[in-house]
Amino acid sequence: MTALVFALLLTAQVETTQQIRLAPGEYRWVPLTVKQIPTEIDCHLQVTEGNPTVHAELLPMNEFRLFVRGQAHDTLAISRQGENVEFRRIVDSRGQYAVVVRNEKNAGPVSLSFDVRTEVDPSSGAVAQTLPAGRRLTVIMVSFALFFVTVVWSGMKLTKAVRD
């Protein structure tokens, strides 16, 4: 019996589903506490009434505080704006997080269904295979620099060979 309870705790899922209405520029948020890592956070929203002018973001709590103050903030995951959108993110740090659903300032009121699920120790197929935005930019810039150096070096060698 104890083994069964332990197994259920390891694969625990938390699910929150809300029906909400957002005025222009308004947002709602759901607090999440990640105690075990890795944890997959899956967010899905579907607009049921109004124009598709909403998106969802996953923020660490310190970034959420910046968001609330209207300051620039970084997101761990963001959905595109639309009628039926979602994002998934594997979180590998314990702590407090917020999933925020936000309507655009110049949009009309929107009604939507907002669903957040978490899964502790997701399957290996669900683990994200992409780098964070800052690291992606670094990899792109280093790759471009190496490519440029290779092209210049090859061009110099070819020009020298043609002259000789």
Summary of the structure (lengths in Angstrom):
residues: 164
radius of gyration: 22.3
end to end distance: 83.3
largest distance: 83.3
contacts: 437
relative contact order: 0.25
helix: 31%
strand: 41%
